[in-house]
Amino acid sequence: MNCGSRISIALVCFIALSLPHRAAAQGNSQNKGRAARPPAAAPASAAQPIGTGIRNFGAWLDDSSIVAPHSGWTGFSIGYWKSPLGRQIDMPSADVGYGLSPRVQVGFSMPYYRARYGAATASGLGDVYLNAKVNVVDAAKNSRRFGVAIVPIVEILSGLPDGTGRMKWGLPVSAEIQQGPLRLYGTGGYFSRGAVFGSGAAEWTSSRGYTVTGTLTDGYSLAADPLSDALGLNRQRLDASATISRALTSSIAVYGGVGRTLSRADANSTRVSLSGGVVTYFNGPVPDHKRRR
């Protein structure tokens, strides 16, 4: 599945405390399934409105399919993000998934980031995402080719600038429809950091084995924050991305993608994001929808 995304930044003098730590978590093939959180804008001073200056966004994109029991994948990727105030590279990011039963798979993702915002730099282990996917309706086992899955998530954050705890959770719900070489899937849900979201994708696989995916993700920060309002930080954010992937062998696939924020630009916006990686499947082949038809 795709790794799929969504971030924030702030005033340079506070960047060392609030760098954007991004993470991606995969489903059962390359470059889908993604969660991310923003860093801060700026903490309040005596002359500023009360608030944190932080907009919390969360997003996840996945389908409902899971890998076979006792099979899975390992993925390694590189990501680059540029915002109005700086840039960040995640290298490497590691993703692992494993099928526990015919209806349950588990996985985690772990990025190492290097960031520069103005004169401030930082690097280290980013946010870690642990996830499970429970297949409620199997698209491969009904005539409508319709599937549904619940995807509980645990976030182990590398540190929030607003002083809240590192352990957070999310509860996305995914659905998909399979129609020959075309798949439509989407996810909606809630993150305990104070965000709701909806995301969708259209995926088409050519006769030569290339899979092209277009995605849209709309996130909304629930918490009222006068300082964020004063800084002009949007409470809603719309992002788009496009990805192309291909199976090189029966067990190895590669992918690359590009994305950006479509909604009104602010310090949270992604001017451009680039990603690419390789996924290796063990005890099973690359999923059928990623291979030559």
Secondary structure, DSSP 8 states (H G I E B T S, - for coil): -B---------GGGGGGS---EEE---SSSB--EEE----S----TTS-SS------------S----TT-EEEEEEEEEEEETTEEEEEEEEEEEEEEEETTEEEEEEEEEEEEEETTEEEEEE--EEEEEEEEEE-GGGSTT-EEEEE--EEEE-S--TT---SEEEEEEEEEEEEETTEEEEEEEEEETTTEEEEEEEEEEE-TTSEEEEEEEEEEEE-S--HHHHHTT--SEEEEEEEEEEEESSSSEEEEEEEEEE-S---TT--SEEEEEEEEEEESS-S-GGGS--
